[in-house]
């Protein structure tokens, strides 16, 4: 979500409502693009910190794209909020924030899908003779370490 203009008490409530509306879908991460903010006071910074806390309780990450020399970055530093967000959650641009969110999602999906799915449960093999499925399964192999090299966990050899 891209924020423009000023972030202060009067606009903070609208932003929180917009984010809540967007969170009706299953979400693991919110990326806020703050690079076009023209002003952010201490109240705006506190709104972001409260949002981070609220999202954290829901197990949703908050990533900030602030640019290298932006009002948002200056204010986050001025109000000592950088440490609260953590440098790992602050990015110079949206592309890098999205890349981090995608990496986290891939890592989570790899962990969740590490269990083997029997071929009989795959739609492509629906209706196949069980002996044919057994023969196919017996001839299947998977290279060792492919996913490990990608940082996605261990791979079992069939």
Protein Blocks (a to p, Z undefined) as FASTA:
>chain_A
ZZehjddfklmmmmmmmmmmmmmpccfbdcddfklpcbdcfklmmmmmmmmmmmmmnopa
cdddebjbdfklmmmmmnopmmmnopmlccfbfklmmmmmmmmmmmmmmmmmmpccdfkl
pmklgoiafklmmmmmmmpccdehklmmnonaccddZZ
